[in-house]
Amino acid sequence: PGSSASSQFCIAGFYIELYSYFLM
């Protein structure tokens, strides 16, 4: 499950960066 959680966390970070870019 560790690998899965890491993957989800990476995806979440990517979405957060994309959202920040759009908000800018």
SULKAMO-V647304 format. One record per backbone hydrogen bond with DSSP energy under -1.0 kcal/mol. CO is the residue of the C=O (numbers start at 0). NH is the residue of the N-H. E is the energy in kcal/mol with one decimal. If there is no record, write none. Layout:
BEGIN
((CO & NH & E) (CO & NH & E))
END
This chain:
BEGIN
((0 & 4 & -2.7) (1 & 5 & -2.5) (2 & 6 & -2.4) (3 & 7 & -2.6) (4 & 8 & -2.6) (5 & 9 & -2.4) (6 & 10 & -2.4) (7 & 11 & -2.5) (8 & 12 & -2.4) (9 & 13 & -2.2) (10 & 14 & -2.5) (11 & 15 & -2.5) (12 & 16 & -2.4) (13 & 17 & -2.3) (14 & 18 & -2.8) (15 & 19 & -2.6) (16 & 20 & -2.3) (17 & 21 & -2.1) (18 & 22 & -2.7) (19 & 23 & -2.0))
END
